[in-house]
Amino acid sequence: MIRVVYAIDAPYLGGAEHYVSRLATGLDRREFAPALIMPTGGVDASLKAWAGGLESAGIPVVRVPMRLPFRAGDAIGIYRALASFEPHIVHVNMPGPYTGQTGLLIPIARAAGARVVVTEHLPMVERLWKRAAVKEWAVRFADAAVTMSHANARLMVQNQGYAAGRVQVVENGVPSGYGMGGAVAGAPHDTAPETGIFTFGFVGNLIPHKGLRLLIEAVSTLVESWRLVVVGEGPDEADARHIAMRRGVADRVVFLGRRSPEDVERLIGACDAIVLPSSVEGLPYVILEAMACAKPVVSTKAFGIPEAVIDGVTGILVEPGDVAALSHALHTLMTDARLCARLGRAGRERFEAHFTLERQIDAMSALYRGLATGRATRVGSSA
C-alpha cells in the first residue's frame, strides 16, 4: 500500500483544494492510502466543511499549527504529523508560490522519509523576496514538480527556481460523467431557466482577479433579456452588488452564495453560458465543468485558460480587463443559438479528449507509483 499525504495551508476553499480532494478521493484505495495535513487555525467555514467531507470519505485529516510569520516550533509539529503516517509520498499543494508554509513543507517532508511531489497553481503572482529565497532553496528537495498548464510550467522555471525539464504538466480533470445526469431538470429553483431570458453563470471565489465586477459592467450594457447567476463568496461581493445597483441591474444579478458541488453542477447545466473574466488563472475547474456540461465559455486569454478554451471553437476569449470586448462576446452568444450549441458540443468533445479526472488520476497514480518504487518516469509533458 502506497501512503500519500497531501499538505495544504490555504485559509479558504478554492480550486487548489478541489484539486487535492479530487485526487485523494479518486485514488484506487486497493493501492493507495491517502491522508491530509492542514492548518489548525485561521481557516474559514468552507475549508472546515471541505476537510470534514474528506474525513467522511475515510481520509484521515490531521490539523497542525502553520502560522505566519513562520515559527520554528511549527516545523516540529508538521514533521511529527507527517512522520506519523510513515508516508511514501508527500504531495505539497501550493495555491500560490508564497502563500504560507508550503515551501518549508518540502524539506520537512524529506526529513520525514518521504518522496515529495509539488503542485503549483498560480506561479505568476508577484514575487515576495524573503519567502522566495526560502522557496528557491526548498524546491531543490522536491522529487517531482507538477502543474496543470504549460503557461504555469514556464513560469515555474522562469520565476520559481525549478530546473528546466523537471516540471511536468498534468491537466486538471473533472469526472467524465459530469453534467450528463439531467442537470437542467434537477436545477435548484433559484437557478432554473426562464423562457426568453439568457442566463449567464459565474462560479468562483469573489475576489478581484476573478473579474466579477468587470462582468457586471459588461452585462449591464446589453439590451436583450438576460440574467446573471453568481455562485461564490468573498470580499468582492459588496463592490459587485454596488456596481449592479449603480448600473440599474441589481434585479437581474442573482447572488446565491456558496453552493454544494451538486448544486454547482446543476446550475451550470441550467445556464446558457459560463463566464469567467479572470486576469490570473492556472486552469480553472469551472471552465472544465462548463465544457463537460456542453456549455459555451466566455473567458480571457490569461495564462493557462487558452490551453483549455479554444477561441471560436469551444468558447470566446477576450483580453483581461477589456469590458467592451467582453460585452461584445456576451452579446454574440445571446443572439446566436446555433453558435452556442456548436461551441458547447465542441467543448464537450475537447473535455472528453483532454480533461477527464480519470485521465488525471491515471497520470498521478503512475507518478506516485514510480516515486514509491524508485522507478519514476515522466507522466506529463514538459514546459
Protein Blocks (a to p, Z undefined) as FASTA:
>chain_A
ZZdddddfbfbdcfklmmmmmmmmmpcfklbccdddddfehiafklmmmmmmmmmnopac
ddddddddddfklmmmmmmmmmmnopabdcdddfbfklmmmmmmmmmmmmnopacddddf
blmbccdfklmmmmmmmmmmpmbdcdfbfklmmmmmmmnopaehkaccddddddfkgoil
opmmmgcfklcccehiacdddeddddfklommmmmmmmmmpmbdcddddedddjklmmmm
mmmmmnopmmmmccebjadfklmmmmmmmpmbdcdfbfbdcbdfklmmmmmnopacdddf
ehjlmmmmcghklmccddehilklmmmmmmmmmmomklmmmmmmmmmmmmmmmmcfklmm
mmmmmmmmmmmnopaccfbdcZZ
